[in-house]
């Protein structure tokens, strides 16, 4: 199920990033008293009262400025409004209502989205009467909060998630949904067209020409596949940050909907920082992943072979060395269908279930032969039982007498041993440790 998107918007220095950090429970966004510090997007999955959502922190809105960063921020706010399920409009309760707030309120009213008017910096009773003036914005009841202390933040979250659907288990489909993801202009639409054999998406050399995520059905080797072509920007933008910002929002939605993500890289550039961000998102959502290095026909093979580039990729993402890498060309269709074969293999791996008897016979023996370190009191950790409690994505539970004392390094060791025996190629694997053997 696609999770709702909540966008925090407002003019500079009203405390948007502080509120973002308060809601997600950590200092993920840069917080500073200089206006305009948050220039690009920050986003995080979070939840409240069992309702999960994606929270977006945007830069401060400054209208009609010619500053390149402020123009980028204005566009980000517009894009966030367009994408969001709920908009949290933050104003400054201590500074009071100013014309910039009114201008942004006018834009928000036109959006016809749910807007939660949030009056920040109401840190004590001294400021409790100030929210009254914000009724002039015509956005309903102002909600006074203190992002820095957390005052009334729970009440605010109750309002934000009101109407969100109850969490439900993902329904297993009978075919693979494949999201083609990656940075703008790496060839996502071209790969889609190569697989479909027709011009389903418009392809140009301008980054971000795809407006919406487009689903297309393909029958390949008797199997149905739904292709999700991840979107870019609606129109050309002079500000590079906005292309990446919009692409990120759409990519999050596409990843949530897929079973397997095909991450495209540019063969001439290799794995970039933004690629790693996208890869982390796919793994965090527990989706199967295949890395495809596109435009391989344009790369001088004397300078960089596939083996060398693969080693460079794994060196940058050591924890993801279970993800397969393949080299393709959307232009010549070189290995494009082999990439699809690989995605189907990962899809099968994601749905694999290990019989309980086989799991216990093989992994418990390994763990008993190489046990974790003793607890601080000198007690030996003993494993009793193992079972796979779900697939798509796979979750394996190991029962032990002292699971809380199992160090992270040993948990990674267990995952590696499971992969050595049962592979789970391209699939994030959740290994949980619980106390004692179940009844």
N, C-alpha and C positions, 0 to 999 in steps of 0.2 A: 504494500500500500504506500502511495506517495505521501510523505509527511508534509503537513502544512508549513509554509514559510512565513516567519514573522520578521519584518524589517523594522529596524530602529532608525528613524530619520529625525532631522532637526538642524537648526543652524549651529555654527561652531561653538564649542565650549559650553554646552548645556549639560554635559555629563553622559552622553550616549555610550561612550566606551566603558565608563564606570558602571552604568546600568547593564551593559552587555556582560561584563565580568561578574557582576552580582548574580545575574540569572544563570550563567553557565557554571558558576562556582570556581572561577579561576581567573588569573590575570593573563588572558589571551590577547586582548586588544591593548594597544599602546595608550596610556593615560598620561596627559600632560596638560598644564594650564595654558599652553599656547594654542590659539585657535588654528584649526586646520591640520593638526598632527595626524589624525586618521584620514589618510588620503585614499586608501584603497579598501577593499572589502575585508571583513573578518567574518567568519561564519563558524557555527558549531551546532552539532546536534545536542539537544537537551530535552528535558521533560518536566512536567508539573502535573501532579495529581493523576499520574498514569497516562497523561497525554503527551506524546512525543512530537517534537517539531524542530525545524531548522531555524536558528536565530541568525540574522544578518545584521552586522554593524556597519553603517555607512559613514562617509565623511560628512563634515558640517556643510550645510547648504548655504551658499553665498550667491544670490541672484545677480545676473548681469555683469559679473566680473570677467575681465579678459585674462586674468591669471590662468595659466594652463592647468594647474592643479585644481583651482576652484571651478573651472569649466568641467574638469573630469568629475569632480564631486557632484555638481549639478546633474550631470548625465546619470551618475550612479543612483542618485535619489530617484530620478524619473524611472530608471530601469527597475529599481527595487519596488517602487509603487506598482509597477506593471506586473511584477512577478509575485508579489506578496499575497498571502491569504489575509493577514492582519498587519496593519501598520501601527507601530508605536511612535507617536509624534511627541518628542520630548521638548519641553520648554523650560526656561529658568525661573523658578519661583522666587528667587531673591532679586534678580534683575527686573522681573516683571515683563509685561507684554510690550513688544516693540514691533515696528512695521515689518521686519523680516519674518516674524512669526505669522503675521497676517497673510503675507504673500504665499508662504508655504502652505498655510491652511487652505487658501483658495485652490491651490493645486490638488490638495488631498480631497477636498470636497468633490471635485470633478471626477476623481478616480472611482467613486461609488464603492470603495472598499471599506471594510470595517476598520475604523480608526480609533485607537485608544489614546486620548489626550492625557499625557503624563507630565505633571508639573514636578520637576525634580528640584532638589536642594531644599526641600521642606524638612529641615533637619531637626526642628524643635517647634514648640508651641508658638514661638515668636513669629513664625512664617505661616501658620495654619490658615490665616484669612486671605493670604495673597492669591490662592487659586481662583477666587471669585472673579477677578478681572478677566480670566481666560475664557469665560463663557462667551465673550465677544467673538471668539473664533468660530462659533457655530458648529462645534464638533462634539457636542454633548457634555456630560459631566467631567470636569477635570479630575484626574486621580493624583492626589498629592503623594509623593514618595521621597525617600532619601536614598539614592543609589549607593552613596558612600557608607551609610550605616545599615542599610537594609530595611529601614523603617517603612512599613506598609507595602513592601515588595511582594509579599504573599497575596495581599488583596489585589494588587495589580496583575499578578499572574493568573489569579482566578478569572479575572475579566478577559485576559488575553486568550485563554484556552477554552472559554465558554463557547460551546457549539462545536468544538473539535470532535471528531469521531472517536469512539472507544477503540483502544488498540485491539487488533485482531490478528490471528495467525495468518501468515501468507498462505494463500491457496496454491497448491502445486498445480502447475499447468502440464499439459501433455506434450509440450514442445518448448524449444529453447527460445527465450527472448534475448537477443544479442544487441548490446549497446556499443556503438562505435564511438569512442571517446578520444580526446586529445586536445592539444592546443589548436588555436585557429590556424588554418591554412596548412595543415599537415596532410590533408587529403581524405578527410572523413567522407565527404559526399562522393568523391571519386571512387573510393573503395565500395561504397554502397551501390553506385551505378555499375561498377565492374561485376559485382556479385549478382545484381538483378538483370544485367544485360540490356539495360535501357536507361534513359536519362530521367530517373525518378526525382533527383534533386538537381537544382541549378548548380553548375560548377563554374567558378571563375578563379582568377588569381588574386582576388581581393579578399583579405582575411575577413571572416565573419559575414559572408553573404547569406548564410542559411538563417532564416527567421525563426522557424519553429522546429521542434523535434518531430520528425516524420516517420511513422511506422509503415513498414512494407513487409508483406509476406512473401516468402520464397520457399519453394519446394526443392530440396536438394537431396539426391540419393534416396528419394522416398520419404524424407523427413521434412516436416514443416519447420521453418525458422522465421521468427519475427525480427526484422532488423529495425533498430531504433537509431536513426541518424541524428546525432546530437547537434543542437542548434548553435549558431553563433549570433552575430548582431543583426538587428533589423536593417540598419543602414550603415553606410560608411561613417567612421568616426575618425576625427583627427587626433584623438587622444587614445593612445595605445592601451592605457590602463582600463578603459571602459570595455574594450573588446575582451580582455581577459576576465573582467568582472562579470559581464553578461554570459560569457562562455561558461564560467564557473557555476553560475546559478542554474543554467540549463543542464549542465553536466550532472549536477547533483540530482536533479529530477530524473534524468535518464538512468543513472546508476541505480537509483531506488527501484526502478521498474524492471530491471533486467535480471537475468540469471547469470550471464557471462558478459564481461566487458572486454572488448578488443581495444587496447590502448595503442594508438598510432603514434609513432615517433618520426621525426624527420631524419632521414639517413645521414644528411650532411651535418646535422647538429648533435645527434645522439640524445641521451637522456638529460633533459633540462630540469631546472628547479620546479617549474610549473607542472611538468610531467610527473614528478615525484608527488606533488600535491594531489594530482588527480588519481594517481596510483594508490596513495594512502586512503583516499575516499572510497575507492572500490573495495579495498581490503577491509576498511572499517565497516562497510555495509555487508561484509561476508559474501561478496560476489566472486564467482570464478573470474580469472584474469588471464589473458594472453597478450603479450607485447608483440606488436608487429612494427618492424622498422620499414617505413615506406620510402618511396623515391630511391630505392636501392639501385635502380638502373642508372642513376645520375652520379653515383659515388665512385670515385677512382679507387678501384680495388687494390692497387699497389700501395695506396696510402693507408687504407684501413680495411682489414678483412672482417668477415662476419664473426669469426672466433674472437678477434681482438675487441671488437665493439661489444660483444656479449659479455666478455670479462669486465669491460669498463662499466657496463650497466649493472652487473651484479656487485661490483665493488662499491657502487653508490647506494645500492639497496640490498645489503647483505641479508637482511631478514626475509627477503622475497625471492630467494634463489630457487624456490619451487615453481616460480612462474616461467613458463616456456617463452622463448624468444624466436621469432621467425622473420625472415627478410623478404619483403614483397615490393611490387611495383603496381600501383593502381593503373598507371598509364599503359603498361605492356601486359597487365594481368598476370605477371610472373608470381607464382606461388600464392595468388589470392585465394584460390579454392583450397589449397593446402592449409592456409590460415583458418578457413572455415572448418575444415576437418579437425584441426587442433582445438578450435572452440567447442565443437561437438564432443570431442574427447573429454575436455574439461567439464562440460555439462554433465556427462555421464559420471565422471569422478565426483562431482558435487553431490550427486544423488546416490552415491554408493553407500551401502550398509554392510558393516562387517558383522558376521554372526557372533553372538556373545561367546559361544564356546571357543571359536577360533581366536577372538580377541584375548580372552583370558589365557588360553594355552600358550600364546606367543608373547604377548607384551608383559604379563605379570612375571613370567620367567625371566625376561630381560631385566625388569626393574628390581627383582629380588637379587639378581646377580650383581647389579650395580646400584645399590641403594643410595638415597640422598644422605647428606650429612646428618649426624645426630642432632637432636633438639638441644637448646641451651642447658637443659637439665640432664643431658646425657642419654635421653631415651631414643631408641632407634625407631625410625619411621618404617612402618610395615604396610604393604599393600595387600588388600584382601580380594578385590573384585573390580572388574572393568566392564563397562557396557556402553554401547552407542545409543544415545537417547533420541537423536534425530538425525535426519539427513537433509540436504538442500536448504541450508548449509549443514555440514556434519558437525556434531557435538559429541564428544566422548567424555565420559565421566569415570574417574578412578577413585575408588574408596580406600581410605587409609586411616590409620589411627591418629595421626598428628598432621593433618593436611596444612594447617596454618603455618607450620614451620618448614614447609618445603620451599626452598629459595627459588628465585626467578630463573637462575641459571639452570637448575635441575628441571624446571618446567619446560624450558626450551629443549633440554636434552630429551625429555619424554616425547615432545612433538617430533623431533628429528628421528627418533627411533620408530615412531609410528609411521612416519613418511617413508623410512627405509624399507619397511615391510609392506605397506599398503599404498604407497605413493601419494594419492590425492594431488595429482599434478594440477597446478594452477589454482588450487582451492585453499582459501583460508580455513584453518582447522582450529576449532575451539576445544581445548582440553581443560576440563574442570576437575578439581580435587575436592572431594567431600569427606566428611567425617564418618568413619566406620562403615561397615558393610550394611546394605539395606536389608530390612526384614524380609 
